[in-house]
Amino acid sequence: MNSFDLAEHPHRRYNALTGEWILVSPHRSKRPWQGQQEEVQKEVRPQYDPKCYLCPGNERANGEHNPAYQETFVFENDFGALQSEVPEGSSDKEGLLKVHSERGICKVICFSPRHDLALPEMEVNDIRRVIDVWQREFQELGSLDYINYVQIFENKGSVMGSSNPHPHGQIWAQSSVPVEPAKETIQQFAYYQQHGKSLLENYLNLELQEKQRIVLVTEAFVALVPFWAVWPFETIIISKRHIQNILQLTEVEKDDFAQMIKGLTAIYDKLFNVSFPYSAGLHQSPTDGQEHPEWHFHMHFYPPLLRSASVKKFMVGYEMLGNPQRDITPEWAAERLRSLS
């Protein structure tokens, strides 16, 4: 039998951030780029859509009108999944049927007044203004006594559940720490207690040494395909400096972060020559009043496209019943993305 090869043989990879495992099966996809390469008709959107409830001056579903905003615009979601006024309540039947009320606030951020511009098409200065808004909202929402986590994210494209093509993101701030950040808190805390350093700081140093999964590098950030990536072209942006949250970014680092976001999302658009769909979001320290020195600021990108603009990865079968699985290796995916930079 030949010696074990990550690029050839089935294996499991450990996600140090969540403590979970993924099955990698590279032999199933020797040449993954030889899938469908059909042309997708590009959607041409106007700069302003009179029927869009996110465009400046237009009426939203609740009857309110948007201001004639010129940069970014933030408002409380008219159909938010969380509500700020929820009565306290809980029940527990034999430890099996547990319920607890949840308070929170959901907001929408229109990145630009223009209906036709997504992040990769926006100017770096305009993306920087979005980051300023993220920073302000994180501070304001996180300072509320009942908010213990602020999740900033974007769903881009209808395939990722976006109900409106106008470039926008969301913020869900709530009284509990959601499942994914909670798992990352546990893993990062355990590592910090044992090593006295950030898990992602040491992980990033390893990645910079190996260089196999690096996609983009700027002065303050690194974008890479995680060793444990689940989605075909999943990436993570990690700050080089060990900081806990977006409030600790310097003015120079915010400029750099804007450049990184534009660069990475532009690479995605080049991959299959389409406005690339994804779910992306910041992961940062909880706002529960604790210091959280273990936390390291980062941003996840989870895109679903696999071989072309219309061939998507779905979580089905074994992945729903066992654990996540992928065919193309993270190393191959990183090389493909890197070649487009």
Rosetta silent file (secondary structure, phi, psi, omega in degrees, C-alpha in Angstrom):
SEQUENCE: MNSFDLAEHPHRRYNALTGEWILVSPHRSKRPWQGQQEEVQKEVRPQYDPKCYLCPGNERANGEHNPAYQETFVFENDFGALQSEVPEGSSDKEGLLKVHSERGICKVICFSPRHDLALPEMEVNDIRRVIDVWQREFQELGSLDYINYVQIFENKGSVMGSSNPHPHGQIWAQSSVPVEPAKETIQQFAYYQQHGKSLLENYLNLELQEKQRIVLVTEAFVALVPFWAVWPFETIIISKRHIQNILQLTEVEKDDFAQMIKGLTAIYDKLFNVSFPYSAGLHQSPTDGQEHPEWHFHMHFYPPLLRSASVKKFMVGYEMLGNPQRDITPEWAAERLRSLS
SCORE:     score description
SCORE:     0.000 S_00000001
   1 L     0.000  137.997  178.113    0.000    0.000    0.000 S_00000001
   2 L   -67.327  160.178  177.656    1.228    3.504   -0.845 S_00000001
   3 L   -69.469  153.385 -176.258    1.958    5.973    1.943 S_00000001
   4 L   -62.445  135.599 -178.172   -0.922    8.151    3.106 S_00000001
   5 L  -133.686  122.353 -179.690   -1.505   11.269    0.981 S_00000001
   6 L   -59.365  -29.857 -176.715   -3.890   14.103    1.967 S_00000001
   7 L   -85.360   -5.743 -175.080   -4.527   14.844   -1.708 S_00000001
   8 L  -122.980  -34.281 -168.608   -5.420   11.245   -2.566 S_00000001
   9 L  -111.059  147.353  176.778   -6.874    9.332    0.357 S_00000001
  10 L   -59.429  140.674  178.855  -10.024    9.705    2.498 S_00000001
  11 E  -159.634  164.624  175.290   -9.339   11.270    5.866 S_00000001
  12 E  -106.652  143.677  177.067  -10.916   13.232    8.687 S_00000001
  13 E  -121.148  142.226 -176.511   -9.875   16.748    9.622 S_00000001
  14 E   -94.238  130.179  174.531  -10.337   18.379   13.000 S_00000001
  15 E   -90.726  103.362 -176.204  -11.890   21.824   13.297 S_00000001
  16 L   -66.720  -21.959 -179.082   -9.932   23.408   16.131 S_00000001
  17 L   -78.307  -29.308 -176.432  -12.422   26.291   16.344 S_00000001
  18 L  -117.343  -15.579 -177.577  -15.501   24.133   16.992 S_00000001
  19 L    80.636   12.976 -178.269  -14.108   20.782   18.151 S_00000001
  20 E  -106.249  170.865 -177.170  -15.912   18.997   15.299 S_00000001
  21 E  -120.295  155.392  174.465  -14.674   16.786   12.455 S_00000001
  22 E  -131.771  142.053  176.055  -15.124   16.736    8.673 S_00000001
  23 E   -91.617  128.430  178.092  -14.647   13.841    6.239 S_00000001
  24 E  -113.689  128.055 -175.858  -12.519   14.677    3.180 S_00000001
  25 L  -126.517   71.230 -173.572  -12.747   12.361    0.129 S_00000001
  26 H   -63.999  -25.897 -178.729  -10.347   13.732   -2.521 S_00000001
  27 H   -65.414  -19.384 -178.734  -10.387   10.535   -4.586 S_00000001
  28 H   -77.929  -10.077 -174.547  -14.022   11.268   -5.535 S_00000001
  29 L  -145.430   70.193 -176.293  -13.050   14.370   -7.443 S_00000001
  30 L   -60.917  -40.609  178.402   -9.717   13.957   -9.195 S_00000001
  31 L  -130.248   76.316 -172.018  -10.361   16.890  -11.505 S_00000001
  32 L   -64.321  -17.600 -179.148  -13.157   18.905   -9.847 S_00000001
  33 L   -79.497   -5.298 -179.321  -12.900   21.765  -12.329 S_00000001
  34 L   -92.788   39.023  174.240  -14.192   19.525  -15.140 S_00000001
  35 L   -93.705 -160.545  179.335  -17.809   19.947  -14.152 S_00000001
  36 L   -65.595  140.185  177.986  -20.435   22.009  -15.892 S_00000001
  37 L  -129.299   34.134 -175.280  -19.187   25.342  -17.167 S_00000001
  38 L   -64.769  150.683  177.333  -22.408   26.645  -18.687 S_00000001
  39 L   -74.535  133.528  177.093  -22.867   30.351  -19.224 S_00000001
  40 L  -106.301  129.356  179.724  -25.181   31.967  -16.724 S_00000001
  41 L   -67.089  120.307 -177.024  -27.162   34.956  -17.878 S_00000001
  42 L   -74.521  136.808  177.546  -26.021   37.849  -15.750 S_00000001
  43 L   -79.037  126.703  177.619  -28.670   39.839  -13.968 S_00000001
  44 L  -103.775  115.418 -177.934  -28.542   43.506  -14.872 S_00000001
  45 L  -107.191  147.083  177.369  -29.964   45.651  -12.093 S_00000001
  46 L   -75.839  161.665  176.198  -30.718   49.367  -12.253 S_00000001
  47 L   -64.945  -31.140  178.603  -29.009   51.837   -9.936 S_00000001
  48 L  -136.616  133.451  178.374  -32.430   52.556   -8.470 S_00000001
  49 L  -118.800  114.235 -177.525  -35.478   50.283   -8.378 S_00000001
  50 L   -63.919  -17.029  179.891  -38.784   52.006   -7.537 S_00000001
  51 L   -95.836   -4.648 -177.639  -40.192   48.663   -6.352 S_00000001
  52 L   -83.182  125.644 -178.147  -37.288   47.852   -4.006 S_00000001
  53 L   -78.417    0.517  176.926  -38.149   48.399   -0.340 S_00000001
  54 L  -106.975  -11.367  179.830  -34.457   49.037    0.475 S_00000001
  55 L   -70.917  153.150 -178.997  -33.769   51.764   -2.095 S_00000001
  56 L   -56.954  135.719  175.157  -33.638   55.398   -0.902 S_00000001
  57 L    81.537  -10.999 -175.476  -37.014   57.091   -0.500 S_00000001
  58 L   -82.226  159.406  179.543  -39.064   53.934   -1.105 S_00000001
  59 E   -84.519  134.858  175.930  -41.840   52.587    1.095 S_00000001
  60 L   -92.262  175.091 -173.952  -41.153   49.495    3.202 S_00000001
  61 L   -61.848  -27.936 -178.531  -43.647   46.765    4.064 S_00000001
  62 L   -86.509    4.821  178.199  -44.616   48.450    7.350 S_00000001
  63 L    93.981  -11.862  178.133  -45.602   51.663    5.575 S_00000001
  64 L   -77.851  154.522  178.304  -42.525   53.665    6.585 S_00000001
  65 E  -107.824  137.434  174.458  -40.425   55.404    3.933 S_00000001
  66 L   -68.220  146.630  173.099  -36.642   55.162    3.732 S_00000001
  67 L   -69.393  168.228  176.904  -34.800   58.469    3.873 S_00000001
  68 L   -81.817   63.547 -173.401  -32.971   59.624    0.742 S_00000001
  69 L   -68.319  149.240 -176.252  -29.765   58.157    2.141 S_00000001
  70 L  -112.542  -16.084 -178.876  -26.467   58.719    0.306 S_00000001
  71 L  -125.144 -105.614  175.632  -24.114   56.266    2.060 S_00000001
  72 L  -104.979  158.123 -178.887  -25.223   53.469    4.412 S_00000001
  73 E  -141.692  128.720 -177.986  -28.629   53.178    6.014 S_00000001
  74 E  -119.764  135.389  174.595  -29.553   51.177    9.118 S_00000001
  75 E  -147.722  158.905  178.445  -33.037   50.395   10.377 S_00000001
  76 E   -74.081  131.322 -175.282  -34.683   47.894   12.696 S_00000001
  77 L   -56.415  128.106 -179.151  -35.918   44.891   10.718 S_00000001
  78 L   -67.696  -20.765  179.575  -39.640   45.158   10.028 S_00000001
  79 L  -131.365   47.971 -175.726  -39.920   41.365   10.366 S_00000001
  80 L   -62.251  145.346  177.962  -37.138   40.626   12.853 S_00000001
  81 L   -74.496  -16.968  179.577  -36.646   37.126   14.233 S_00000001
  82 L  -122.545  152.972  178.816  -36.030   38.658   17.672 S_00000001
  83 L  -130.744  143.583 -176.966  -37.983   41.231   19.660 S_00000001
  84 L   -76.486  -27.828 -178.865  -36.777   43.545   22.405 S_00000001
  85 L  -106.062   90.566  179.069  -39.970   43.347   24.469 S_00000001
  86 L  -128.947  126.909  179.587  -40.425   39.690   25.398 S_00000001
  87 L   -65.241  145.238  177.913  -41.719   38.618   28.834 S_00000001
  88 L   -66.639  133.187  179.654  -39.401   36.485   30.925 S_00000001
  89 L  -167.968  147.534  177.866  -40.417   32.842   30.828 S_00000001
  90 E  -161.232  160.000  174.084  -39.004   29.331   30.908 S_00000001
  91 E  -153.152  154.000 -179.152  -39.958   25.724   31.495 S_00000001
  92 E  -148.951  110.641  179.475  -38.125   22.441   31.922 S_00000001
  93 E  -104.486  101.004  176.577  -39.858   19.063   31.847 S_00000001
  94 L    57.215   29.354  178.597  -37.513   16.371   33.164 S_00000001
  95 L    71.069    8.457 -175.957  -34.550   17.975   31.392 S_00000001
  96 L  -111.903  -36.056  179.703  -36.020   16.983   28.022 S_00000001
  97 E  -114.531   90.902 -175.147  -38.452   19.722   27.064 S_00000001
  98 E  -107.753  138.008  177.670  -36.661   22.982   27.749 S_00000001
  99 E  -140.138  140.306  173.017  -37.828   26.464   26.796 S_00000001
 100 E  -146.288  133.872  179.809  -36.488   29.901   27.639 S_00000001
 101 L   -62.569  152.804 -177.283  -37.659   33.256   26.338 S_00000001
 102 L  -135.106  122.202  176.616  -35.196   35.175   24.180 S_00000001
 103 L   -99.595  151.732  177.316  -34.917   38.956   23.809 S_00000001
 104 E  -179.244 -179.251 -179.839  -33.065   40.681   21.032 S_00000001
 105 E  -136.848  133.976  176.301  -32.928   43.234   18.248 S_00000001
 106 E  -116.113  130.342  179.427  -32.622   42.647   14.498 S_00000001
 107 E  -125.993  157.111  176.364  -31.354   45.364   12.184 S_00000001
 108 E  -116.186  136.880  176.604  -30.793   45.724    8.449 S_00000001
 109 E  -118.118  113.466  171.863  -27.817   47.601    6.950 S_00000001
 110 E   -80.740  116.371 -174.884  -28.108   48.854    3.377 S_00000001
 111 L   -65.863  -34.098 -174.660  -24.477   48.944    2.256 S_00000001
 112 L  -150.294  152.419  174.238  -25.074   51.498   -0.497 S_00000001
 113 L   -69.028  -20.124 -177.698  -27.920   53.586   -1.907 S_00000001
 114 L   -79.772  129.190 -177.573  -27.226   51.973   -5.281 S_00000001
 115 L   -71.919  -20.863 -170.573  -29.370   48.942   -6.034 S_00000001
 116 L  -102.390    4.642 -176.179  -26.814   47.479   -8.460 S_00000001
 117 L  -112.030  121.123  170.156  -23.645   47.392   -6.337 S_00000001
 118 L   -96.036  174.480 -175.729  -22.542   44.438   -4.204 S_00000001
 119 H   -52.363  -45.656 -177.844  -19.451   44.571   -1.963 S_00000001
 120 H   -65.911  -17.473 -178.830  -16.927   43.555   -4.676 S_00000001
 121 H   -97.577   -9.589 -179.956  -18.234   46.354   -6.922 S_00000001
 122 L   -80.708  156.487  174.726  -18.189   49.056   -4.264 S_00000001
 123 L   -71.133  151.374 -179.107  -15.286   51.435   -3.750 S_00000001
 124 H   -58.067  -39.532  179.888  -12.959   50.595   -0.853 S_00000001
 125 H   -62.116  -34.978  179.106  -13.902   53.867    0.881 S_00000001
 126 H   -72.947  -35.938  175.022  -17.583   52.887    0.745 S_00000001
 127 H   -66.085  -36.008  177.196  -16.848   49.458    2.214 S_00000001
 128 H   -60.603  -36.717  177.544  -14.903   51.257    4.935 S_00000001
 129 H   -65.914  -35.439  175.376  -18.087   53.174    5.781 S_00000001
 130 H   -62.233  -43.096  178.579  -19.895   49.841    6.171 S_00000001
 131 H   -62.599  -38.792  175.781  -17.195   48.737    8.617 S_00000001
 132 H   -59.672  -40.556  178.586  -17.674   51.977   10.556 S_00000001
 133 H   -67.019  -44.153  176.259  -21.387   51.146   10.821 S_00000001
 134 H   -54.518  -44.125 -178.897  -20.608   47.592   11.962 S_00000001
 135 H   -63.029  -47.018 -178.762  -18.364   49.082   14.635 S_00000001
 136 H   -63.670  -44.591 -178.932  -20.962   51.588   15.812 S_00000001
 137 H   -67.478  -38.540  177.313  -23.778   49.056   15.932 S_00000001
 138 H   -59.990  -42.321 -179.400  -21.626   46.509   17.770 S_00000001
 139 H   -68.090  -46.105 -175.965  -20.833   49.108   20.411 S_00000001
 140 H   -69.209  -46.973 -178.886  -24.384   50.415   20.790 S_00000001
 141 H   -70.345  -41.210 -178.850  -26.161   47.052   20.804 S_00000001
 142 H   -66.444  -19.743 -179.662  -23.474   45.315   22.856 S_00000001
 143 L   -81.667  -12.195  177.499  -23.742   47.963   25.573 S_00000001
 144 L   -68.665  137.909 -171.020  -27.385   47.054   26.283 S_00000001
 145 L   -65.692  -21.877 -178.151  -27.579   45.128   29.548 S_00000001
 146 L  -101.164    1.869  179.568  -29.584   42.241   28.102 S_00000001
 147 L   -98.885  119.740 -179.373  -27.502   41.759   24.927 S_00000001
 148 L  -111.527   -6.891  173.950  -24.746   39.165   25.285 S_00000001
 149 E  -154.177  140.472  178.533  -23.869   38.591   21.629 S_00000001
 150 E  -121.062  109.921 -179.358  -23.995   40.703   18.454 S_00000001
 151 E  -100.893  113.936  177.732  -23.970   38.702   15.213 S_00000001
 152 E  -101.491  127.637 -175.814  -23.155   40.756   12.107 S_00000001
 153 E  -155.384  168.770  175.887  -23.677   38.902    8.818 S_00000001
 154 E  -138.349  133.041  167.914  -24.653   39.034    5.151 S_00000001
 155 E  -105.446  114.810 -177.666  -26.631   36.604    2.999 S_00000001
 156 E  -108.810  123.141  177.911  -25.735   37.313   -0.635 S_00000001
 157 L    96.983  146.396 -178.375  -27.849   35.816   -3.395 S_00000001
 158 H   -63.598  -29.865 -179.563  -31.271   34.192   -3.482 S_00000001
 159 H   -65.549  -21.464  177.922  -29.736   30.730   -3.085 S_00000001
 160 H  -100.062   13.414  173.419  -28.588   31.836    0.385 S_00000001
 161 L    90.473    7.351  179.145  -32.052   33.091    1.322 S_00000001
 162 L   -71.651  124.891 -175.545  -31.627   36.764    0.509 S_00000001
 163 L   -88.900   -4.574 -177.711  -35.102   38.147   -0.174 S_00000001
 164 L  -147.650  129.724 -177.802  -33.879   41.340   -1.855 S_00000001
 165 L   -73.528  -11.963  177.634  -30.968   41.867   -4.318 S_00000001
 166 L   -60.048  129.918 -176.137  -30.220   45.343   -2.954 S_00000001
 167 L   -60.150  116.166 -178.271  -26.784   45.028   -1.237 S_00000001
 168 E  -155.942  160.688  175.096  -27.457   44.699    2.469 S_00000001
 169 E  -131.200 -177.436 -177.632  -26.492   42.834    5.605 S_00000001
 170 E  -135.800  161.963  172.138  -28.050   42.135    8.965 S_00000001
 171 E  -134.401  123.815  172.561  -27.337   42.314   12.682 S_00000001
 172 E  -115.027  115.134  178.777  -28.997   40.027   15.205 S_00000001
 173 E  -111.616  130.738 -172.978  -28.228   40.972   18.796 S_00000001
 174 E  -144.842  170.393 -173.180  -29.567   38.703   21.503 S_00000001
 175 L   -80.541  -17.509  175.826  -29.518   37.773   25.166 S_00000001
 176 L  -113.720  162.801  175.456  -27.833   34.391   24.678 S_00000001
 177 L   -87.463  121.789 -178.224  -24.660   33.440   22.809 S_00000001
 178 L   -59.930  165.507 -171.755  -25.654   31.514   19.631 S_00000001
 179 H   -58.214  -49.892 -174.873  -24.490   27.932   19.098 S_00000001
 180 H   -66.126  -49.711  175.553  -21.583   28.539   16.684 S_00000001
 181 H   -61.974  -30.804  178.520  -19.916   31.401   18.622 S_00000001
 182 H   -65.527  -41.382  177.060  -20.531   29.424   21.825 S_00000001
 183 H   -64.023  -41.182  179.256  -18.588   26.458   20.433 S_00000001
 184 H   -67.182  -33.886  176.894  -15.792   28.758   19.343 S_00000001
 185 H   -62.652  -45.428 -179.494  -15.715   30.357   22.791 S_00000001
 186 H   -61.314  -48.036 -177.471  -15.252   26.962   24.457 S_00000001
 187 H   -66.622  -43.368 -178.817  -12.477   25.888   22.083 S_00000001
 188 H   -68.313  -36.944  178.929  -10.609   29.194   22.192 S_00000001
 189 H   -65.056  -45.089 -179.639  -10.858   29.404   25.985 S_00000001
 190 H   -61.516  -41.802 -179.313   -9.482   25.879   26.456 S_00000001
 191 H   -67.269  -43.512 -178.945   -6.584   26.596   24.095 S_00000001
 192 H   -63.940  -38.692  178.289   -5.798   29.944   25.722 S_00000001
 193 H   -63.390  -36.945 -177.073   -5.815   28.374   29.177 S_00000001
 194 H   -81.464  -37.378 -171.584   -3.361   25.693   28.054 S_00000001
 195 H  -110.621  -16.350 -179.053   -1.032   27.766   25.844 S_00000001
 196 L    72.383   13.592  178.272   -1.445   31.350   27.014 S_00000001
 197 L  -138.557  162.137  178.377   -1.923   32.454   23.394 S_00000001
 198 L   -67.215  136.272  176.304   -4.774   32.825   20.958 S_00000001
 199 H   -57.391  -47.969 -177.302   -5.770   29.658   19.104 S_00000001
 200 H   -72.368  -25.131  175.667   -6.151   31.573   15.837 S_00000001
 201 H   -65.040  -47.991  178.951   -2.863   33.430   16.337 S_00000001
 202 H   -68.865  -38.762  177.824   -0.941   30.156   16.458 S_00000001
 203 H   -62.054  -43.765 -179.430   -3.081   28.635   13.707 S_00000001
 204 H   -63.086  -39.111  177.338   -2.429   31.641   11.455 S_00000001
 205 H   -60.831  -40.706  176.683    1.308   31.357   12.041 S_00000001
 206 H   -62.515  -45.360 -178.713    1.149   27.720   10.905 S_00000001
 207 H   -63.463  -39.770  179.384   -0.800   28.645    7.791 S_00000001
 208 H   -67.669  -28.892  175.392    1.655   31.414    6.900 S_00000001
 209 H   -72.396  -44.188 -176.123    4.512   28.924    7.229 S_00000001
 210 H   -77.495  -35.342  176.081    2.844   26.261    5.058 S_00000001
 211 L    64.622    3.102 -175.947    1.371   28.741    2.509 S_00000001
 212 L   -73.862  -31.975 -172.277   -0.821   26.007    0.957 S_00000001
 213 L  -112.242    8.012  179.065   -4.197   27.452    1.935 S_00000001
 214 E   -74.699  136.565  177.258   -3.452   31.199    1.806 S_00000001
 215 E  -109.592  -51.911 -179.665   -5.607   33.215   -0.628 S_00000001
 216 E  -141.012  146.254  175.897   -4.843   36.882    0.135 S_00000001
 217 E  -133.155  130.916  172.616   -2.537   38.716    2.534 S_00000001
 218 L  -120.550 -172.744 -178.850   -2.652   42.393    3.474 S_00000001
 219 L   -62.684  -36.525 -171.919   -0.825   44.360    6.149 S_00000001
 220 L  -115.542  -11.622 -174.092   -3.344   43.519    8.873 S_00000001
 221 E  -137.812  157.074  174.046   -5.341   40.496    7.629 S_00000001
 222 E  -130.000  131.687  173.272   -4.995   37.093    6.027 S_00000001
 223 E  -107.563  130.451 -177.438   -7.687   35.344    3.976 S_00000001
 224 E  -148.689  162.273  171.081   -7.317   31.581    3.678 S_00000001
 225 L   -87.573  117.420 -176.402   -9.238   28.382    3.108 S_00000001
 226 L   -59.305  144.980  175.927   -9.398   26.780    6.574 S_00000001
 227 L   -52.386  -31.058 -175.538   -7.698   23.403    7.005 S_00000001
 228 L  -105.571   19.836 -175.038  -11.104   22.155    8.221 S_00000001
 229 L   -54.280  139.761  177.399  -13.269   23.903    5.557 S_00000001
 230 L   -98.583  -50.923 -178.689  -16.681   22.325    4.887 S_00000001
 231 L   -75.768  148.860 -171.888  -17.976   24.380    1.952 S_00000001
 232 L   -50.801  -48.641 -178.227  -16.114   23.976   -1.377 S_00000001
 233 L  -119.449   38.014  176.388  -14.621   27.496   -1.476 S_00000001
 234 L   -61.704  141.691  175.281  -15.063   28.457    2.168 S_00000001
 235 E  -137.457  166.375  175.035  -12.661   31.085    3.480 S_00000001
 236 E  -139.860  134.718  173.874  -11.875   32.846    6.720 S_00000001
 237 E  -100.885  124.478 -177.653  -10.357   36.302    7.226 S_00000001
 238 E  -120.916  133.522  176.424   -8.204   36.463   10.368 S_00000001
 239 E   -71.246  136.081  177.400   -6.677   39.586   11.879 S_00000001
 240 L   -65.724  -37.617  178.718   -2.901   39.321   12.220 S_00000001
 241 L   -84.323  137.626 -179.980   -3.085   41.193   15.483 S_00000001
 242 L   -76.706   99.072  174.596   -4.752   39.362   18.365 S_00000001
 243 L  -125.538  159.905 -175.016   -7.840   41.453   19.066 S_00000001
 244 L   -93.005  -31.984 -174.967  -11.200   40.367   20.455 S_00000001
 245 L  -155.044  174.538 -172.524  -13.682   42.461   18.495 S_00000001
 246 H   -65.939  -22.350  179.698  -14.208   45.103   15.829 S_00000001
 247 H   -66.286  -20.891 -176.830  -13.979   47.992   18.327 S_00000001
 248 H   -90.209   -0.820  176.239  -10.246   47.330   18.685 S_00000001
 249 L   -70.387  135.030  174.568   -9.464   47.875   15.003 S_00000001
 250 L   -77.826  169.714  177.928   -7.358   50.970   14.341 S_00000001
 251 H   -59.713  -42.389  178.832   -8.237   53.418   11.585 S_00000001
 252 H   -64.557  -41.246  179.806   -5.485   51.928    9.401 S_00000001
 253 H   -66.520  -33.362  177.287   -6.702   48.391   10.107 S_00000001
 254 H   -67.052  -39.691  174.556  -10.253   49.332    9.125 S_00000001
 255 H   -60.509  -43.074 -179.019   -8.978   50.617    5.788 S_00000001
 256 H   -66.366  -38.881  178.461   -7.063   47.374    5.360 S_00000001
 257 H   -63.425  -41.322  177.831  -10.104   45.288    6.295 S_00000001
 258 H   -62.014  -42.532  178.038  -12.148   47.087    3.638 S_00000001
 259 H   -63.162  -40.166  179.668   -9.475   46.340    1.046 S_00000001
 260 H   -64.965  -44.390 -179.879   -9.429   42.679    2.079 S_00000001
 261 H   -62.468  -43.718  178.227  -13.210   42.317    1.835 S_00000001
 262 H   -63.188  -44.856 -178.058  -13.250   43.882   -1.626 S_00000001
 263 H   -62.828  -44.746 -177.687  -10.334   41.741   -2.794 S_00000001
 264 H   -69.368  -44.720 -178.883  -11.759   38.450   -1.554 S_00000001
 265 H   -68.239  -30.153  175.675  -15.301   39.012   -2.801 S_00000001
 266 H   -67.128  -37.385  175.632  -13.927   40.103   -6.199 S_00000001
 267 H   -61.944  -43.616  177.983  -12.040   36.794   -6.402 S_00000001
 268 H   -57.141  -45.242 -178.095  -15.265   34.949   -5.688 S_00000001
 269 H   -63.304  -30.668  179.468  -17.017   36.765   -8.546 S_00000001
 270 H   -74.093  -26.112 -170.660  -14.200   35.757  -10.923 S_00000001
 271 H   -55.620  -51.482  178.416  -14.379   32.080   -9.992 S_00000001
 272 L  -122.124   19.149  177.651  -17.447   31.211  -12.086 S_00000001
 273 L    54.837   49.136 -178.686  -17.971   34.638  -13.686 S_00000001
 274 L  -150.768  155.249  173.866  -21.095   35.280  -11.658 S_00000001
 275 L   -65.653  104.203 -165.435  -22.138   37.424   -8.686 S_00000001
 276 L   -73.197  123.474  178.367  -21.009   34.833   -6.147 S_00000001
 277 L   -79.711  151.821  176.530  -23.526   33.890   -3.432 S_00000001
 278 E  -168.836  165.550  161.285  -22.445   33.291    0.150 S_00000001
 279 E  -113.138  130.226 -178.706  -23.278   33.703    3.789 S_00000001
 280 E  -136.137  151.651  179.333  -20.600   35.673    5.604 S_00000001
 281 E  -167.724  155.154  177.209  -20.285   37.053    9.088 S_00000001
 282 E   -81.058  139.105  168.979  -18.026   38.406   11.799 S_00000001
 283 E  -118.123  123.575 -176.475  -17.173   36.248   14.780 S_00000001
 284 L  -149.982  176.675 -172.126  -15.989   38.181   17.795 S_00000001
 285 L   -62.221  146.460  174.334  -16.126   38.188   21.562 S_00000001
 286 L   -59.632  159.710  179.914  -19.478   38.087   23.409 S_00000001
 287 L  -107.870   46.277 -175.326  -20.775   41.345   24.900 S_00000001
 288 L   -95.623   11.782  179.247  -21.479   39.828   28.317 S_00000001
 289 L    88.022   -4.507  178.908  -19.210   42.170   30.267 S_00000001
 290 L   -91.070  161.427 -177.147  -16.323   39.683   30.434 S_00000001
 291 L   -73.524  -43.197 -178.514  -12.838   40.321   29.032 S_00000001
 292 L    53.367   57.806  177.985  -12.581   37.207   26.796 S_00000001
 293 L   -64.879  -17.248 -179.598   -8.817   37.372   26.097 S_00000001
 294 L   -73.191  -22.416 -173.648   -9.143   34.010   24.340 S_00000001
 295 L   -74.882  143.224  178.778  -11.214   35.440   21.491 S_00000001
 296 L  -130.880  121.043 -175.700   -9.562   36.344   18.177 S_00000001
 297 L   -59.199  131.743  177.076  -11.450   38.504   15.661 S_00000001
 298 E  -158.173  168.802 -178.623  -12.273   36.799   12.332 S_00000001
 299 E  -135.054  128.034  179.939  -14.810   36.668    9.501 S_00000001
 300 E   -96.180  143.113  169.265  -16.263   33.537    7.875 S_00000001
 301 E  -123.813  121.778 -179.194  -17.361   33.183    4.237 S_00000001
 302 E  -119.843   91.055  177.954  -19.554   30.172    3.397 S_00000001
 303 L   -94.627  143.895 -174.813  -20.306   29.996   -0.370 S_00000001
 304 L   -91.350  -14.023 -172.909  -22.367   27.060   -1.737 S_00000001
 305 E   -70.472  141.706 -174.650  -21.125   26.861   -5.340 S_00000001
 306 L  -112.128  -66.325 -175.240  -19.090   23.783   -6.213 S_00000001
 307 L  -112.259  -17.767  179.755  -18.229   23.283   -9.898 S_00000001
 308 L  -162.452 -174.863 -178.126  -20.019   26.111  -11.670 S_00000001
 309 L   -67.796  -15.373 -178.270  -22.531   28.887  -11.195 S_00000001
 310 L  -121.392   -0.506  177.878  -25.364   26.361  -11.035 S_00000001
 311 L  -101.857  112.976 -172.810  -23.753   23.333   -9.369 S_00000001
 312 E  -114.057  156.908  172.792  -24.149   23.701   -5.623 S_00000001
 313 L   -90.937  135.800  175.805  -23.154   21.738   -2.575 S_00000001
 314 L  -121.630  145.714  173.610  -26.009   20.549   -0.386 S_00000001
 315 L   -87.675  102.575 -177.209  -25.902   19.143    3.119 S_00000001
 316 L  -138.711  170.004  171.284  -27.785   15.858    2.660 S_00000001
 317 L    50.883 -118.198 -177.062  -27.707   12.200    3.647 S_00000001
 318 H   -56.089  -36.607 -176.654  -24.517   11.335    5.484 S_00000001
 319 H   -69.067  -28.906  177.060  -23.791   14.986    6.205 S_00000001
 320 H   -83.332  -29.375 -175.253  -27.110   15.414    8.005 S_00000001
 321 H  -101.741  -24.183 -178.811  -26.881   12.074    9.789 S_00000001
 322 L  -112.860  -92.604  174.160  -23.125   11.695   10.269 S_00000001
 323 L  -156.391  165.061 -178.007  -20.844   14.687    9.807 S_00000001
 324 L   -56.722  151.341 -179.133  -19.896   17.137    7.014 S_00000001
 325 E  -143.144  147.766  176.369  -17.974   15.793    4.005 S_00000001
 326 E  -140.634  155.611  178.686  -16.179   17.370    1.031 S_00000001
 327 L   -99.258  -56.590  178.976  -14.501   16.104   -2.133 S_00000001
 328 L   -70.823  140.264 -177.309  -12.154   18.865   -3.276 S_00000001
 329 L   -78.086  154.301  174.542   -9.429   19.490   -0.724 S_00000001
 330 H   -57.449  -33.375 -179.778   -9.008   22.855    0.995 S_00000001
 331 H   -65.263  -43.206  178.624   -5.530   23.040   -0.542 S_00000001
 332 H   -65.596  -43.350 -179.874   -6.912   22.694   -4.076 S_00000001
 333 H   -60.500  -42.286  179.518   -9.660   25.238   -3.386 S_00000001
 334 H   -63.659  -41.337  179.243   -7.098   27.737   -2.047 S_00000001
 335 H   -62.312  -40.811  179.823   -4.904   27.288   -5.123 S_00000001
 336 H   -64.376  -45.898  179.307   -7.883   27.896   -7.391 S_00000001
 337 H   -66.588  -42.021 -177.922   -8.896   31.086   -5.545 S_00000001
 338 H   -61.038  -35.717 -178.423   -5.316   32.302   -5.255 S_00000001
 339 L   -66.156  -17.246 -177.975   -4.863   31.994   -9.022 S_00000001
 340 L   -96.737   -2.365 -175.402   -7.656   34.549   -9.507 S_00000001
 341 L   -79.358    0.000    0.000   -6.195   37.212   -7.242 S_00000001
